[in-house]
Amino acid sequence: MKKHNRDLLILRKEEVEDENSIEREIISLNTLLQSVEMSESICQAYEFFDLNNYKISHKAALISRALKAGGLKPFQFLINRN
């Protein structure tokens, strides 16, 4: 899997700054975010709604095509199922 360089802001209640615990927390957050940001997870969370043809689709190919830049035509929407 590709590792992402991301800026994370972590707020903690503990005043003691233990570098090992902070590093473990960052690693666990990165693995959590990588699993959520996978295309399969995103396609399961959205549905494709097309007002031009009055159709609702749950197909992963249509949803992934719509997520690309310029993938949605007028009156086509991605709706979150959550």
N, C-alpha and C positions, 0 to 999 in steps of 0.2 A: 504494500500500500504506500501511496505517496504521502510523505510527511509534510504537513503544512506549517509554515512559519506564521504564527498569528499572535496578535497582541491580546493578552488576557488581563483583565482587571479582577483581582481576587480580593474580596473584603473578608476579613476574618475577625472574630471577636477576641481571639487570644492575643495577648500582648507579647508573649515570648515568641521571638522570631527564630524558629528552627528551620534552617535551610533545607534539611532533608525532608521534612514534612511538606514544605511548600513545593519542592520538586516532585514529590510523589503525587501531590494534588494536581499539579500541572499535567503530569503524564496521564493521570486518570481522566482528567477533563479532555485532553486531546484524543484519547481513545474513544471516549463517549461521543465526542463531536464527529469523529471520523465515521463511526457506525451510523449516526443519524443522518449525515450528509451524503450517504451513498444513494445512487440513483434509484435503487429498488425501494428504499425506504421513502423517498420523496414521491415516487409514483404510487405507492400504496396510500399515501396521505392525501393525495389530490384526485379530483375527477375533472375531466375535460367537458366543458359545457359549450355547445355550439348553437347560438341562436339563429344562424343562417339556415341550418338544416333541422333545427329543433331536436337535437340529439344530445344525450349525455353518454360519455364513454369513460370506462375505467381501464382502457388499454394502455399499457406502459409505453408502447411505441408512440402513440399520439401525445401522451403527456410529456415524454422526454423531448419530442420534437417541438412542442409548444414552449418548453422551458428555455430553449435556445433563443439567442437574440434575434428578434424579428420573426419569431415562430408563430405568434398569435396574429390572426387577421382581425379586422373589425368585427365586433359582436361575438368574439370567442373568448372564453374565460376559463381560468383555472380556479376551482373552488376547493378549499381545504375541507376535508371530511371531518376533521376533529371538531 
